[in-house]
Amino acid sequence: MSVLTGSSSRGRRVIHPDTELRAVDPRVGMGVAATSRIPKGTITWARDALDLGVSRADFRRLPELFRPGLRKYTYITGAGEYVLCWDHGRYLTHSCEPTCISPGYDFEIAIRDIEAGDELTGDYAIYNIESGFDCLCGAGRCRGRVEPQDRLGLVDRWDQVVRDALFLLPTVTQPLWPLVGNQAAVADSIAGRAGVPSCRVHFFDPDD
């Protein structure tokens, strides 16, 4: 997989370096936009050692003062851990037609070409949201309201588009590849030696 060496991430953040923080609108707040074209198949964000993971037990022990901020800026992993990104990844906004989705690995990938000026977006249903919200994304497939259980009906579509994008990984420049912790497993998936893990690995059910 030497073709995935990519270029330096320039030390600015561990979201893709060709991005910047921008005001979206007063209702949505801040978001992340591309400053140049990011091709389909590009890793757009990777979890790293500086991202803060908080277990559910530790979350419950925190003073109430901290909890609203953590609920707003964290996502929940399949293991039930709250993860607070130290980079601009925490400002990624929701879209019912997202530009980025996380395969069964600790990174997100562009599932279509993202042009300069376009927002990087995710579908919040995959992040184990704990309550629903009215959607303001304005996408053609906008669901109007986003609910935690939406992921169950969307996961097969997500798996397909992620699989298509993942196979393009070796064909485009990957600044964040050095930060991927399970490179061998990713390479095996791309080469067909192993399957591509489903997005279901990210799902957390507090009742299990």
C-alpha positions in Angstrom: 0.0 0.0 0.0 2.9 2.4 -0.6 0.6 4.4 -2.9 -1.2 5.6 0.2 1.8 7.5 1.7 0.2 10.8 0.7 1.6 14.1 1.8 2.1 15.9 5.1 -1.0 16.9 7.1 0.8 20.2 7.8 0.2 19.8 11.5 -2.9 22.1 11.4 -5.6 19.4 12.3 -6.3 15.8 11.7 -9.3 16.5 9.6 -8.2 16.8 6.0 -5.7 19.7 5.6 -7.6 21.2 2.6 -10.4 22.3 4.8 -11.3 25.3 7.0 -13.8 26.3 9.6 -16.6 28.5 8.3 -19.9 30.0 9.5 -22.7 28.1 7.8 -25.7 30.2 8.9 -27.1 31.4 12.2 -29.3 28.3 12.7 -26.6 25.8 12.1 -23.5 27.6 13.3 -20.0 26.6 12.2 -19.1 24.0 9.7 -16.1 22.6 7.8 -15.6 23.5 4.1 -13.2 22.3 1.5 -10.6 24.8 0.4 -9.7 22.7 -2.7 -11.2 19.6 -4.4 -11.2 16.5 -2.3 -11.8 13.4 -4.5 -14.1 10.6 -3.7 -12.2 7.9 -1.8 -10.1 10.4 0.2 -9.8 9.9 4.0 -11.3 13.2 5.4 -10.8 12.6 9.1 -9.0 10.0 11.2 -9.2 9.4 14.9 -5.8 9.9 16.7 -4.3 9.8 20.1 -5.3 13.4 20.9 -9.0 12.8 20.5 -10.4 12.6 24.0 -12.4 9.4 24.8 -14.8 9.5 27.8 -16.4 6.3 29.0 -20.1 6.3 29.8 -19.3 5.7 33.4 -16.9 8.7 33.5 -19.4 10.8 31.6 -22.0 10.1 34.3 -19.5 11.1 37.0 -18.8 14.5 35.4 -20.4 17.6 36.8 -23.6 18.6 35.0 -21.8 21.8 33.8 -19.7 19.7 31.4 -22.4 17.5 29.9 -24.2 19.8 27.5 -20.9 20.7 25.7 -19.9 17.1 25.5 -23.3 16.0 24.1 -23.0 18.7 21.5 -19.5 18.1 20.3 -18.9 14.4 20.8 -19.9 11.3 18.9 -20.5 7.9 20.6 -18.6 4.9 19.4 -19.9 1.3 19.1 -18.4 0.7 22.5 -20.4 3.5 24.1 -17.4 5.9 24.4 -18.0 9.6 24.0 -15.2 11.0 21.7 -14.4 14.7 21.7 -12.3 15.6 18.6 -9.5 18.0 19.3 -9.6 19.2 15.6 -12.2 20.8 13.5 -13.9 17.4 13.1 -16.2 18.3 16.0 -17.8 21.0 13.8 -18.9 18.7 11.0 -22.5 19.4 10.3 -25.3 17.0 9.5 -26.7 16.3 6.1 -29.2 13.7 5.0 -27.0 13.4 1.9 -23.6 13.4 3.6 -20.3 13.9 1.8 -18.4 11.7 4.3 -19.2 8.4 6.0 -17.1 6.2 8.3 -16.6 2.6 7.2 -16.0 0.0 9.8 -12.7 1.8 10.8 -11.7 4.8 12.8 -11.8 7.2 9.9 -14.2 8.9 7.5 -14.0 8.8 3.8 -15.4 11.1 1.0 -18.2 9.2 -0.7 -18.3 11.7 -3.6 -16.1 14.3 -5.0 -16.1 17.4 -2.7 -15.5 20.6 -4.6 -13.8 23.7 -3.2 -16.3 25.6 -1.1 -18.5 22.5 -0.4 -19.2 21.5 3.1 -17.9 18.3 4.6 -20.9 16.7 6.2 -21.9 13.5 7.9 -25.2 11.8 8.7 -25.6 12.3 12.5 -27.7 9.1 12.7 -24.5 7.1 12.4 -23.0 8.9 15.4 -25.3 7.3 18.0 -27.3 10.5 18.7 -29.3 10.1 21.9 -32.3 12.1 20.8 -33.9 13.3 17.5 -33.8 16.8 16.0 -35.5 18.8 13.3 -33.2 18.8 10.2 -32.2 22.0 8.4 -29.9 20.4 5.8 -32.1 21.2 2.8 -30.8 18.2 0.9 -33.0 16.6 -1.8 -33.4 13.6 0.4 -33.8 15.6 3.7 -35.7 13.5 6.1 -37.2 16.5 7.9 -36.3 15.0 11.3 -33.3 12.9 12.3 -33.9 10.2 14.8 -31.5 7.7 16.4 -33.2 4.7 14.8 -32.7 6.1 11.3 -29.4 4.3 11.0 -31.2 0.9 10.9 -32.9 1.8 7.6 -30.0 3.6 6.1 -27.1 1.3 7.0 -27.3 -0.9 3.9 -27.1 2.1 1.6 -24.2 3.5 3.6 -22.3 0.2 3.4 -22.7 0.2 -0.4 -21.5 3.8 -1.0 -18.6 3.4 1.5 -17.5 0.2 -0.2 -17.4 1.9 -3.6 -15.4 4.8 -2.1 -13.0 2.6 -0.2 -11.8 0.8 -3.3 -10.7 4.2 -4.6 -8.4 4.8 -1.6 -5.2 3.8 -3.3 -5.9 6.0 -6.4 -6.0 9.4 -4.7 -3.6 11.3 -2.4 -4.1 10.5 1.2 -2.6 13.0 3.6 -4.1 11.3 6.6 -3.1 7.7 5.8 -0.1 7.8 8.3 -2.7 8.3 11.1 -4.7 5.2 10.2 -4.1 2.7 13.0 -5.3 -0.5 11.2 -3.6 0.0 7.8 -3.1 -3.8 7.3 -6.8 -4.5 7.8 -7.8 -1.7 5.4 -5.3 -3.0 2.8 -6.8 -6.5 3.1 -10.3 -5.1 2.5 -9.2 -3.2 -0.6 -7.3 -6.2 -2.0 -10.3 -8.5 -1.4 -8.5 -10.6 1.1 -11.1 -9.6 3.7 -14.6 -8.0 3.6 -15.2 -4.4 4.2 -16.6 -4.0 7.8 -20.2 -2.7 7.9 -21.0 0.7 9.4 -22.9 -1.4 11.9 -19.7 -1.7 13.9 -20.2 1.9 15.0 -23.7 1.3 16.3 -24.2 1.5 20.1 -27.3 0.3 21.9 -27.4 1.3 25.5 -29.9 -1.4 26.2 -27.6 -4.3 25.2 
